[in-house]
Amino acid sequence: MAASGEGTYNRSMAYQDLREFVAALEQAGELRRVACSVSPVLEMTEIVRRLQKTGGGPGVLFEKPTGYDIPVLMNAFGTDRRMAMALGVESCDEIAQRIRSLLEFEPPQSLMGKIAALPQLAELASWAPTMVSKAPCQEVVEEQPSFARLPVIKCWPEDGGPFLTLPVVVTRSPTTGKRNVGMYRMQIYDERTAAMHWHIHKHGAEHFRELPGGERRLPAAVCLGGDPATIYASTAPVPYGFDEFLFAGFIRKQGVELVKCKTLDLEVPARSEIVLEGYVDADDLRMEGPFGDHTGFYSPPALYPTFHLRCMTRRANPIYPAVVVGQPPMEDGAIGKATERIFLPLIQMQLPEVVDLNLPVFGIFNNLAIVSIRKSYPGQARKVVHALWGMGQMMLTKIIVVVDEEVNVHDLEEAGWWATTNIDPQRDVFFVEGPVDSLDHAAPEQDFGSKMGIDATRKLPEEGHKRGWPQRARMSEEIVETVTRRWKEYGLE
């Protein structure tokens, strides 16, 4: 088999399920099968951790989890290349450009214009999910459903137990009837119960809070596996009420097939590997955690509602998917980078002065954002910072640094040079209080703390800088070309 990254893959349409993605990874030299017995308790995590710390490594299919007959897929999204493969593109910027084109689309006014737009409108319609009556995910219906049948991994030594780390959770709003698809880790308590770890700002938690008086159970379906675009869509920060299955269809350029659950009034991806049907109980709060989280630290135990398993359906020979998080870089870094690129056009739609954005992996996507802008008036950088703090999950960003448009925000040395030379700390650093990430252990209170903005742009006289701004020292293009042409002649290689 070719070494990781050396192969090629050919695909003319969206992956229909997880196993098609596995086949494509294998064809591209991006997957290794481990045939020996490997324990899902810590051992699998250590293998993936080592792969990630040495550049990402390949995806891994553990064919013989110790004590189980269901193979475990890990590190499948663990590099930028595999993440792009999962979404059917060479680069996630391609999806961003499609979003940008949609935002710029203007409905035609003339009859001929409307006729000409019909193919594009038909493509939009094809992204909607479709219903099927028979589905691979319901090939087997477990008469006695149990979490004990699944090779659920325990990631870190002090974890409270084994966790589902890649569950696609489907709920429906009790007030509007709109569906939400999210990803929330789930600690297994016993054969029939697990924690539902949704933070207060998550849409699933909002559905939970919408339960009317007297109703204490929120129906929920937990899907394991499925096509990779749908798995990603469950993590995406789409607006509240927007259907993540529709977003997955947009990414795939093909609607997601859904099937009605056996025991719930919910729809799930028909080509999931495993579906867990049940409910989240408002009267059953239990301590969840600790858990070695993406911050690199253990998140402490806290009370969360309990998911009660009532039905399990699955494929005849399912694959169990899992992801490991921990001190960056880990697999979730590539997933987060995809979100950074894909959702940049939505930020630019509301803040057209934004040129680019970098959420460094080491900053775990909540701790640091570096933003470049086209600055044209005093105070604009501060305006951008405050606006970003008002946008969805960007509200949790601990530090936002704003630089000028010519700065490459993805070159941390360049961005750091510009930022540290351009700021006067007393004038350009400012603080606010507000919501912070639930996992921010440095905050003085749970979910509430301070955030910092840094204006590292060139200051205008109106911003209190009366001295003028120095010219950057650069070599002339003529000399650069001369030295480039004569480089071998100098004998310095």
C-alpha positions in Angstrom: 0.0 0.0 0.0 1.2 3.5 -0.8 2.5 5.6 2.1 0.1 8.1 3.7 -0.6 11.0 1.3 1.0 9.4 -1.8 -2.1 7.8 -3.3 -4.9 9.2 -5.3 -8.6 8.7 -5.1 -11.4 9.0 -7.7 -14.9 10.0 -6.8 -17.6 11.5 -9.0 -20.3 12.0 -6.4 -20.8 12.3 -2.7 -19.8 9.5 -0.3 -23.0 7.7 0.6 -21.8 6.4 3.9 -18.8 6.0 6.2 -17.6 2.8 4.5 -17.3 4.6 1.1 -15.1 7.2 2.8 -13.0 4.4 4.4 -12.6 2.9 0.9 -11.5 6.2 -0.5 -9.0 6.8 2.3 -7.5 3.4 1.7 -7.3 4.0 -2.1 -5.5 7.2 -1.4 -3.0 5.7 1.0 -4.6 7.6 3.9 -5.7 4.6 5.9 -4.1 1.7 7.8 -5.8 -1.4 9.1 -4.6 -2.8 12.4 -5.3 -6.5 12.5 -4.0 -7.3 16.0 -6.1 -7.0 19.1 -6.1 -3.4 20.5 -7.9 -2.3 23.6 -10.4 0.6 23.4 -9.4 1.5 26.9 -6.5 4.0 26.5 -4.4 2.0 24.1 -6.2 3.2 20.9 -5.9 6.8 22.2 -2.2 6.5 22.7 -1.7 5.2 19.2 -3.7 8.1 17.7 -1.9 10.6 19.9 1.4 9.5 18.6 0.3 9.7 15.0 -1.0 13.2 15.6 2.2 14.4 17.3 4.2 13.3 14.3 2.2 15.1 11.6 -1.1 13.4 11.7 -0.3 10.0 10.3 -3.0 7.9 8.6 -6.5 7.1 9.5 -6.7 3.9 11.4 -9.3 1.0 11.3 -8.8 -1.2 14.4 -10.3 -4.4 13.1 -10.1 -6.3 16.4 -11.0 -4.1 19.4 -10.3 -6.3 22.5 -13.5 -7.8 23.7 -15.7 -6.6 20.7 -16.5 -7.7 17.2 -17.2 -4.2 15.8 -14.2 -2.5 14.2 -13.3 1.1 15.4 -12.4 3.9 12.9 -10.2 6.7 14.3 -8.1 9.6 13.0 -10.2 9.6 9.8 -10.4 13.4 9.8 -6.9 13.9 11.3 -5.2 16.0 8.6 -6.3 18.9 6.4 -6.1 16.6 3.4 -8.4 14.0 4.9 -10.8 16.7 6.1 -11.0 18.0 2.5 -11.5 14.5 1.2 -14.3 14.0 3.7 -16.1 17.0 2.2 -15.3 16.1 -1.4 -12.9 19.0 -2.2 -9.3 19.7 -2.7 -9.5 22.6 -0.2 -12.2 23.7 2.2 -11.8 27.2 0.6 -13.8 25.7 -2.4 -16.9 25.3 -0.1 -16.3 28.9 1.1 -16.4 30.1 -2.4 -19.6 28.3 -3.1 -21.1 30.0 0.0 -19.8 33.3 -1.3 -21.5 32.7 -4.7 -24.8 31.9 -3.0 -24.6 35.1 -0.9 -24.0 37.1 -4.1 -26.8 35.4 -6.0 -29.5 37.9 -7.1 -32.9 36.5 -8.3 -33.4 37.4 -12.0 -36.1 39.9 -12.8 -36.8 39.1 -16.5 -38.5 36.0 -17.8 -35.4 34.9 -19.8 -33.3 35.5 -16.7 -35.6 33.3 -14.6 -35.4 30.5 -17.3 -31.6 30.8 -17.4 -31.5 30.4 -13.6 -33.6 27.2 -13.5 -30.6 24.8 -13.5 -29.1 26.7 -10.5 -32.5 26.7 -8.7 -32.9 23.0 -9.4 -29.5 22.4 -7.9 -30.5 24.2 -4.7 -33.6 22.0 -4.4 -31.5 18.9 -4.8 -29.6 19.6 -1.5 -32.7 19.1 0.6 -32.9 15.8 2.6 -35.1 13.0 1.2 -37.1 10.3 3.1 -36.7 6.6 2.5 -38.8 3.8 3.9 -36.0 1.2 4.1 -32.5 2.0 5.4 -29.2 0.2 6.0 -29.1 1.6 9.6 -32.1 -0.5 10.4 -30.9 -3.8 9.0 -30.8 -5.1 12.6 -33.0 -4.0 15.5 -31.6 -5.0 18.9 -34.2 -6.6 21.1 -32.3 -5.7 24.2 -30.3 -2.5 23.4 -27.1 -2.0 25.4 -24.2 0.3 25.3 -22.1 -2.7 26.4 -22.2 -4.0 22.8 -20.2 -1.0 21.5 -16.4 -0.7 21.6 -16.7 2.7 23.3 -13.3 4.2 23.9 -11.8 5.5 27.2 -9.4 8.3 26.1 -7.5 9.4 29.2 -6.6 7.7 32.5 -8.6 10.0 34.8 -11.7 10.1 32.5 -14.9 9.4 34.3 -15.5 6.4 32.0 -15.8 5.5 28.4 -17.2 8.3 26.1 -19.0 8.4 22.8 -16.8 11.0 21.1 -18.4 11.3 17.6 -22.1 11.1 18.2 -24.5 12.9 15.8 -27.4 13.9 18.1 -30.8 14.6 16.6 -33.5 16.5 18.5 -36.6 18.5 17.7 -37.7 21.9 19.2 -40.8 21.4 21.4 -42.0 24.9 20.4 -41.2 25.3 16.7 -40.9 21.6 15.6 -37.6 22.5 13.9 -34.9 19.8 13.9 -31.4 20.2 15.3 -28.3 18.1 14.6 -25.4 18.5 17.1 -22.4 16.7 18.4 -22.2 16.4 22.2 -19.9 13.9 24.0 -21.7 11.2 26.0 -20.2 9.4 29.0 -21.5 5.8 29.4 -22.9 5.1 32.8 -24.3 1.6 32.3 -26.0 -0.5 29.6 -28.9 1.9 29.2 -27.9 5.4 30.3 -25.3 8.0 29.3 -24.7 11.7 30.0 -25.7 14.3 27.4 -22.9 16.9 27.6 -24.4 19.9 25.9 -23.1 23.3 26.9 -25.6 26.1 27.7 -25.2 27.8 24.3 -25.8 24.6 22.2 -28.9 24.3 20.2 -29.7 20.8 21.7 -29.6 22.4 25.1 -32.0 25.1 23.9 -34.5 22.4 22.8 -34.1 20.9 26.3 -34.9 24.2 27.9 -38.0 24.6 25.7 -39.7 21.6 27.2 -43.2 22.8 28.3 -44.3 22.5 31.9 -45.1 19.0 32.8 -43.0 17.4 30.1 -39.6 16.2 31.3 -38.3 14.1 28.5 -36.8 15.3 25.2 -36.8 12.6 22.5 -33.3 12.2 21.1 -31.6 9.9 18.5 -27.8 9.4 18.6 -26.3 8.4 15.2 -22.8 6.8 15.0 -21.3 6.9 11.5 -22.9 8.1 8.3 -21.5 10.0 5.4 -18.6 12.3 6.5 -20.2 15.5 5.4 -23.2 14.9 7.7 -20.8 14.0 10.6 -19.0 17.4 10.0 -22.3 19.3 9.6 -23.3 18.3 13.1 -20.3 20.2 14.4 -20.8 23.3 12.2 -21.9 26.6 13.8 -25.0 27.1 11.7 -27.6 29.6 12.9 -30.3 28.3 15.3 -33.1 26.7 13.5 -31.1 26.0 10.3 -31.3 22.4 9.3 -27.8 20.8 9.5 -29.0 18.0 7.2 -29.6 20.7 4.5 -26.2 22.1 5.2 -24.7 18.6 4.7 -26.6 18.3 1.4 -25.1 21.6 0.3 -21.6 20.3 1.0 -22.3 17.0 -0.7 -24.2 18.6 -3.6 -26.7 15.8 -2.9 -29.5 15.5 -0.3 -29.0 13.3 2.7 -31.3 10.3 2.8 -33.2 10.1 6.1 -35.4 7.4 7.6 -38.0 7.6 10.4 -36.8 6.2 13.8 -38.4 3.0 15.0 -39.6 4.4 18.3 -39.3 8.2 17.9 -40.8 11.0 15.8 -37.4 11.9 14.5 -35.5 11.3 11.3 -31.9 10.1 11.1 -29.4 9.5 8.3 -30.5 6.3 6.6 -26.9 5.2 6.1 -25.7 5.6 9.7 -23.8 2.7 11.1 -25.6 2.6 14.4 -28.6 4.5 15.8 -29.5 4.9 19.5 -33.0 5.9 20.1 -34.2 7.3 23.5 -34.8 10.4 25.5 -33.0 13.0 27.6 -34.5 13.2 31.1 -34.8 16.6 32.8 -35.4 14.8 36.1 -32.3 12.7 35.9 -29.2 14.9 36.3 -25.9 13.1 37.1 -22.3 14.0 37.5 -20.5 13.7 34.2 -16.7 13.7 33.8 -13.9 14.4 34.3 -12.8 14.2 30.7 -9.5 14.9 29.0 -10.8 17.6 26.7 -9.6 19.5 23.6 -8.1 22.2 25.9 -5.4 19.6 26.9 -6.8 19.6 30.5 -9.4 17.5 32.2 -12.7 19.3 32.3 -14.1 18.8 35.9 -17.2 16.8 36.8 -20.5 18.7 36.4 -24.2 17.9 36.4 -25.7 17.1 33.0 -29.0 15.4 32.0 -29.1 11.7 31.3 -29.8 10.0 28.0 -31.9 6.8 28.3 -31.5 4.2 25.6 -34.7 2.5 24.5 -33.9 1.1 21.1 -30.8 0.3 19.0 -30.7 -0.2 15.3 -27.7 -0.9 13.2 -26.1 -2.3 10.1 -25.5 -6.0 10.0 -21.7 -5.3 10.2 -21.3 -1.8 11.5 -18.2 0.4 12.0 -17.8 2.3 15.2 -16.4 5.8 14.7 -14.5 7.7 17.3 -12.3 10.8 17.7 -9.6 11.7 20.3 -9.2 15.2 21.7 -6.5 16.5 23.9 -3.6 19.0 23.9 -3.3 20.3 20.3 -2.5 19.2 17.7 -5.2 16.4 17.7 -7.7 15.3 15.2 -10.3 17.9 16.0 -7.8 20.6 14.8 -8.4 19.7 11.2 -12.2 19.7 11.8 -11.9 23.2 13.4 -9.8 24.5 10.5 -12.4 23.4 8.0 -15.0 25.4 9.9 -12.7 28.5 9.9 -12.4 28.4 6.1 -16.0 27.4 5.3 -17.7 30.1 7.5 -15.4 33.0 6.7 -17.8 34.3 3.9 -20.6 34.6 6.4 -18.4 36.7 8.6 -17.4 38.8 5.6 -21.0 39.3 4.6 -21.7 41.0 7.9 -18.2 42.6 8.2 -17.1 43.3 4.6 -13.8 44.9 5.8 -12.6 41.5 7.0 -9.9 40.1 4.7 -9.0 36.9 6.4 -9.1 35.0 9.7 -6.9 32.5 11.5 -8.0 30.5 14.5 -4.7 28.8 15.4 -5.0 25.2 16.4 -2.8 25.8 19.5 -5.4 28.3 20.6 -8.1 25.6 20.6 -10.3 27.8 18.4 -11.7 29.7 21.4 -8.6 31.3 22.9 -7.2 33.2 19.9 -8.4 34.8 16.6 -6.1 36.8 14.3 -8.1 38.9 11.9 -7.0 41.1 9.0 -9.1 44.1 7.9 -9.2 46.8 5.3 -9.1 49.8 7.6 -10.6 53.1 6.5 -11.7 55.0 9.6 -10.7 55.4 13.2 -11.9 52.8 15.7 -12.7 50.3 13.0 -10.6 47.5 14.5 -12.4 47.9 17.8 -15.7 47.8 16.0 -14.7 44.5 14.3 -13.7 42.9 17.6 -17.0 43.8 19.3 -18.9 42.6 16.2 -17.1 39.3 16.2 -17.9 38.8 19.9 -21.6 39.1 18.9 -21.5 36.4 16.3 -22.5 32.9 17.3 -19.6 30.8 18.8 -17.2 33.7 18.2 -18.7 35.1 21.4 -16.5 32.7 23.3 -13.2 33.9 21.7 -10.9 34.9 24.5 -8.4 37.1 22.5 -9.0 38.8 19.2 -6.1 40.5 17.4 -6.8 42.7 14.5 -4.1 43.5 11.9 -4.0 45.4 8.6 -5.0 43.8 5.3 -1.4 43.1 4.0 -0.6 40.9 7.0 -0.7 37.1 6.3 -2.6 36.0 9.4 -1.6 32.3 8.8 2.1 33.1 9.1 2.3 33.4 12.9 5.8 34.9 12.8 4.7 37.7 10.4 1.5 38.3 12.3 3.3 38.4 15.6 5.9 40.8 14.3 3.2 43.2 13.0 1.1 42.9 16.2 3.9 43.5 18.7 5.4 46.4 16.8 2.1 48.1 16.1 0.6 48.2 19.5 0.8 50.6 22.4 -0.5 48.4 25.2 -2.3 51.1 27.2 -4.0 52.5 24.1 -4.6 49.4 22.0 -5.5 46.6 24.4 -9.0 46.6 25.8 -11.2 44.2 27.9 -14.8 43.2 28.2 -16.7 40.8 30.3 -19.2 38.3 29.0 -19.8 34.6 28.1 -16.8 32.4 27.8 -16.2 28.8 26.9 -17.6 26.4 29.5 -14.2 24.6 29.4 -12.2 27.8 30.1 -10.7 26.8 33.5 -9.0 30.2 33.8 -12.3 32.1 34.0 -13.2 33.1 37.6 -16.8 31.8 37.1 -18.2 28.9 35.0 -19.3 30.3 31.6 -18.5 33.9 32.5 -15.3 35.8 32.4 -13.2 38.5 30.6 -12.0 38.8 27.0 -9.3 40.8 25.4 -9.2 42.8 22.1 -6.0 44.0 20.6 -5.9 46.7 17.9 -2.7 46.0 16.0 -3.5 48.1 13.0 -1.6 51.2 11.9 -3.1 54.0 14.0 -4.6 57.1 12.4 -4.1 60.6 13.9 -7.7 60.5 15.1 -6.9 57.5 17.2 -4.4 59.5 19.2 -1.2 58.8 17.2 0.1 62.2 16.2 3.6 61.1 15.3 2.9 59.6 11.9 3.6 56.0 11.0 7.0 54.9 9.8 7.7 53.4 6.4 8.4 49.7 6.3 12.1 48.9 5.3 12.0 46.8 2.2 14.6 45.9 -0.4 14.0 47.2 -4.0 12.5 44.8 -6.5 15.4 45.5 -8.8 18.0 44.2 -6.3 15.8 41.3 -5.3 15.6 40.2 -9.0 19.4 40.7 -9.4 20.3 38.6 -6.4 17.9 35.9 -7.4 19.4 35.7 -10.9 23.0 35.6 -9.6 22.4 33.4 -6.5 24.3 30.3 -7.8 27.2 32.6 -8.9 27.8 33.6 -5.2 28.6 30.0 -4.3 26.6 30.1 -1.1 24.5 27.0 -1.6 
